[in-house]
Amino acid sequence: MSDSLNSTGHDHYDELILRSLTEPLPEAVRAELDRHLATCDSCRAQLAEWRGIASLVNAAAQKQAFTLPPLQL
């Protein structure tokens, strides 16, 4: 995200976007983020980009998991 957006208070939403991808947000925080996303094209684009990255990482991890040898105890 550009420095000009970060300097106007988007750091908070940057953090919430990332947290929303890795953990459930409290209901009030989720509602705050949703309200912001409804009006901010930049943050919606950032969320879409992070979701795409997460999807690619997950797919690669799944593929790698299937190619590992069985665990021997």
BARO-118857 format. One record per residue: residue in three letters; y, z, x negated of N, C-alpha, C, O in turn; residue number from 0. Coordinates in Angstrom, 1 decimal, always signed. Atoms other than C-alpha are relative to their C-alpha. Layout:
N
FITI residuo n.north   n.up n.east ca.north  ca.up ca.east c.north   c.up c.east o.north   o.up o.east num
FITI     ala       Y      Z      X        Y      Z       X       Y      Z      X       Y      Z      X NUM
...
***
This chain:
73
FITI residuo n.north   n.up n.east ca.north  ca.up ca.east c.north   c.up c.east o.north   o.up o.east num
FITI     met    -1.2   +0.0   -0.8     +0.0   +0.0    +0.0    +1.2   +0.0   -0.9    +1.2   +0.6   -2.0   0
FITI     ser    -1.2   +0.1   +0.8     +3.5   -0.7    -1.3    +0.7   +1.3   -0.2    +0.6   +2.2   +0.7   1
FITI     asp    -0.8   -1.3   +0.2     +5.7   +2.0    -2.8    +1.0   +0.2   +1.0    +1.2   +1.4   +1.4   2
FITI     ser    -1.1   -0.2   -1.0     +8.4   +1.4    -0.2    -0.6   +0.6   +1.2    +0.0   +1.5   +1.9   3
FITI     leu    +0.6   -0.7   -1.2     +6.0   +2.3    +2.6    -0.4   +1.4   -0.3    -0.2   +2.3   +0.5   4
FITI     asn    +0.3   -1.3   +0.4     +4.7   +5.3    +0.7    +1.2   +0.9   +0.0    +1.1   +2.1   +0.4   5
FITI     ser    -1.2   -0.9   +0.1     +8.2   +6.6    +0.2    +0.6   +0.3   +1.3    +1.4   +1.2   +1.4   6
FITI     thr    -0.5   -0.2   -1.3     +8.8   +6.5    +3.9    -0.9   +0.9   +0.8    -0.8   +1.0   +2.0   7
FITI     gly    +0.9   -1.0   -0.7     +6.0   +9.0    +4.8    -1.3   -0.5   +0.3    -2.1   +0.1   +1.0   8
FITI     his    +1.3   +0.5   -0.3     +3.0   +6.8    +4.9    -1.1   +0.7   -0.8    -2.3   +0.5   -0.5   9
FITI     asp    +1.0   -0.7   +0.8     +1.2   +9.0    +2.3    -0.9   +0.8   +0.9    -2.1   +0.8   +0.8  10
FITI     his    +0.8   -0.8   -1.0     +0.1  +11.2    +5.2    -1.0   -0.8   +0.7    -2.1   -0.4   +0.9  11
FITI     tyr    +0.9   +0.8   -0.7     -1.3   +8.4    +7.1    -1.1   -0.7   -0.9    -2.2   -1.0   -0.5  12
FITI     asp    +1.0   +0.5   +1.0     -3.0   +6.9    +4.0    -1.1   +1.0   -0.1    -2.3   +0.6   -0.1  13
FITI     glu    +1.0   -1.1   +0.1     -4.8  +10.2    +3.6    -0.9   +0.1   +1.3    -2.1   +0.1   +1.2  14
FITI     leu    +0.8   -0.1   -1.3     -5.8  +10.3    +7.3    -0.9   -1.2   +0.2    -2.0   -1.0   +0.7  15
FITI     ile    +0.9   +1.1   -0.1     -7.1   +6.8    +7.2    -1.2   +0.1   -0.8    -2.3   -0.1   -0.3  16
FITI     leu    +1.2   -0.2   +0.8     -9.4   +7.5    +4.3    -0.9   +1.1   +0.5    -2.1   +1.0   +0.5  17
FITI     arg    +0.8   -1.0   -0.6    -10.5  +10.8    +5.8    -0.7   -0.4   +1.2    -1.9   +0.0   +1.4  18
FITI     ser    +0.7   +0.5   -1.2    -11.3   +9.1    +9.1    -1.2   -0.8   -0.3    -2.1   -0.9   +0.6  19
FITI     leu    +1.2   +0.8   +0.3    -13.8   +6.9    +7.3    -1.1   +0.9   -0.6    -2.2   +0.4   -0.7  20
FITI     thr    +1.0   -0.8   +0.6    -15.6   +9.8    +5.6    -0.3   +1.3   +0.7    -1.3   +1.9   +0.3  21
FITI     glu    +0.2   -1.3   -0.7    -15.4  +12.7    +8.0    +0.6   -0.1   +1.4    +1.6   -0.8   +1.6  22
FITI     pro    -0.7   +0.0   -1.3    -14.7  +13.4   +11.6    +1.3   +0.8   +0.0    +1.4   +1.9   -0.7  23
FITI     leu    -1.3   -0.7   -0.1    -11.1  +14.3   +12.2    +0.1   +0.9   +1.2    -0.5   +0.6   +2.2  24
FITI     pro    -0.3   -0.8   -1.2    -10.0  +17.1   +14.5    +0.6   -0.8   +1.0    +1.4   -1.8   +0.7  25
FITI     glu    -0.4   +0.8   -1.1     -9.2  +15.8   +17.9    +1.6   -0.3   -0.1    +2.0   -1.4   +0.2  26
FITI     ala    -1.5   +0.1   +0.1     -5.4  +16.4   +17.5    +0.4   -0.9   -1.1    +1.4   -1.7   -1.0  27
FITI     val    -0.3   +0.9   +1.2     -5.3  +14.7   +14.1    -0.4   -1.4   +0.3    +0.3   -2.3   -0.1  28
FITI     arg    +0.5   +1.3   -0.4     -7.4  +11.8   +15.4    +1.0   -0.7   +0.9    +1.3   -1.9   +0.8  29
FITI     ala    -1.0   +0.5   -1.0     -4.9  +11.4   +18.3    +1.3   -0.4   -0.7    +1.9   -1.5   -0.4  30
FITI     glu    -1.2   +0.4   +0.8     -2.0  +11.4   +15.8    -0.1   -1.3   -0.7    +0.7   -2.1   -0.7  31
FITI     leu    +0.3   +1.2   +0.7     -3.6   +8.8   +13.7    +0.0   -1.2   +0.9    +0.5   -2.3   +0.6  32
FITI     asp    +0.1   +1.1   -1.0     -4.4   +6.6   +16.7    +1.4   -0.4   +0.5    +1.6   -1.6   +0.6  33
FITI     arg    -1.4   +0.4   -0.4     -0.8   +6.8   +17.9    +0.7   -0.8   -1.1    +1.4   -1.7   -0.8  34
FITI     his    -0.7   +0.7   +1.1     +0.5   +5.8   +14.5    -0.6   -1.4   -0.1    +0.1   -2.4   -0.3  35
FITI     leu    +0.7   +1.3   +0.2     -2.1   +2.9   +14.2    +0.5   -0.9   +1.1    +0.5   -2.2   +0.9  36
FITI     ala    -0.4   +0.9   -1.1     -0.9   +1.6   +17.6    +1.3   -0.7   -0.3    +1.6   -1.7   +0.3  37
FITI     thr    -1.3   +0.6   +0.2     +2.5   +0.9   +16.2    +0.2   -0.5   -1.5    +1.3   -1.0   -1.8  38
FITI     cys    -0.2   +0.3   +1.5     +2.0   +0.3   +12.4    -1.0   -1.1   -0.4    -2.2   -0.8   -0.7  39
FITI     asp    +0.9   +1.1   +0.5     +0.6   -3.1   +11.4    -0.5   +0.2   -1.4    -1.7   -0.1   -1.7  40
FITI     ser    +0.4   -0.2   +1.3     +0.5   -2.1    +7.8    -1.2   +1.0   -0.1    -2.2   +0.7   -0.8  41
FITI     cys    +1.0   -1.0   +0.0     -1.7   +0.9    +8.4    -1.3   -0.5   +0.7    -2.4   -0.2   +0.3  42
FITI     arg    +1.2   +0.7   -0.6     -4.0   -1.1   +10.8    -0.7   -0.9   -1.0    -1.9   -1.0   -1.1  43
FITI     ala    +0.5   +0.9   +1.0     -4.4   -3.7    +8.0    -0.8   +0.8   -1.1    -1.8   +0.4   -1.5  44
FITI     gln    +0.6   -0.9   +1.0     -5.2   -0.9    +5.5    -1.3   +0.5   +0.5    -2.3   +0.5   -0.2  45
FITI     leu    +1.2   -0.5   -0.6     -7.8   +0.6    +7.9    -1.1   -1.1   +0.0    -2.2   -0.8   -0.4  46
FITI     ala    +0.9   +1.1   +0.0     -9.4   -2.8    +8.3    -0.6   -0.3   -1.3    -1.8   -0.6   -1.5  47
FITI     glu    +0.4   +0.2   +1.4     -9.5   -3.3    +4.6    -1.0   +1.0   -0.5    -2.0   +0.7   -1.1  48
FITI     trp    +0.9   -1.1   +0.4    -11.1   +0.1    +3.9    -1.3   -0.1   +0.8    -2.4   +0.2   +0.2  49
FITI     arg    +1.3   +0.2   -0.8    -13.7   -0.5    +6.7    -0.8   -1.1   -0.6    -2.0   -1.0   -0.7  50
FITI     gly    +0.7   +1.1   +0.6    -14.6   -3.8    +5.1    -0.6   +0.4   -1.3    -1.8   +0.1   -1.6  51
FITI     ile    +0.5   -0.5   +1.3    -15.0   -2.1    +1.7    -1.2   +0.9   +0.2    -2.2   +0.8   -0.4  52
FITI     ala    +1.1   -1.0   -0.3    -17.1   +0.7    +3.2    -1.2   -0.8   +0.5    -2.3   -0.4   +0.1  53
FITI     ser    +1.1   +0.8   -0.5    -19.3   -1.9    +4.9    -0.7   -0.7   -1.1    -2.0   -0.7   -1.1  54
FITI     leu    +0.6   +0.7   +1.2    -19.9   -3.8    +1.7    -0.7   +1.0   -0.9    -1.8   +0.7   -1.3  55
FITI     val    +0.7   -1.1   +0.8    -20.7   -0.6    -0.2    -1.2   +0.5   +0.6    -2.3   +0.6   +0.0  56
FITI     asn    +1.2   -0.4   -0.8    -23.1   +0.5    +2.5    -1.1   -1.0   -0.1    -2.2   -0.6   -0.3  57
FITI     ala    +1.0   +1.1   +0.0    -24.8   -2.8    +2.6    -0.7   -0.1   -1.4    -1.9   -0.2   -1.5  58
FITI     ala    +0.5   +0.0   +1.3    -25.2   -2.8    -1.2    -0.9   +1.2   -0.3    -1.9   +1.1   -1.0  59
FITI     ala    +0.8   -1.2   +0.2    -26.5   +0.8    -1.2    -1.4   -0.1   +0.7    -2.4   +0.3   +0.2  60
FITI     gln    +1.3   +0.2   -0.8    -29.1   -0.1    +1.5    -0.9   -0.9   -0.7    -2.1   -0.7   -0.8  61
FITI     lys    +0.8   +1.0   +0.8    -30.2   -3.1    -0.5    -0.7   +0.7   -1.2    -1.8   +0.5   -1.5  62
FITI     gln    +0.4   -0.7   +1.2    -30.5   -1.0    -3.6    -1.1   +1.0   +0.3    -2.1   +1.1   -0.4  63
FITI     ala    +1.0   -1.0   -0.4    -32.5   +1.7    -1.8    -1.3   -0.6   +0.2    -2.3   +0.0   -0.1  64
FITI     phe    +1.2   +0.7   -0.2    -35.1   -0.8    -0.8    -0.7   -0.5   -1.2    -1.9   -0.8   -1.2  65
FITI     thr    +0.6   +0.6   +1.2    -35.6   -2.0    -4.3    -0.4   +1.1   -1.0    -1.0   +0.8   -2.1  66
FITI     leu    +0.4   -1.1   +0.9    -36.2   +1.5    -5.9    -1.5   +0.2   +0.1    -2.1   +0.1   +1.2  67
FITI     pro    +1.4   -0.3   -0.1    -39.7   +2.4    -6.8    -0.3   +1.3   +0.8    +0.7   +2.1   +0.9  68
FITI     pro    +0.3   -1.2   -0.8    -41.4   +5.1    -4.7    +0.1   +1.3   -0.9    -0.2   +1.2   -2.1  69
FITI     leu    -0.1   -1.3   +0.7    -40.7   +8.7    -5.8    -1.3   +0.6   -0.2    -2.1   +0.7   +0.8  70
FITI     gln    +1.3   -0.7   +0.3    -43.6  +10.3    -7.5    +0.2   +1.4   -0.3    +0.9   +1.8   -1.2  71
FITI     leu    -0.2   -1.4   +0.3    -43.9  +14.0    -7.3    -1.2   +0.6   -0.7    -1.2   +1.8   -1.0  72
***
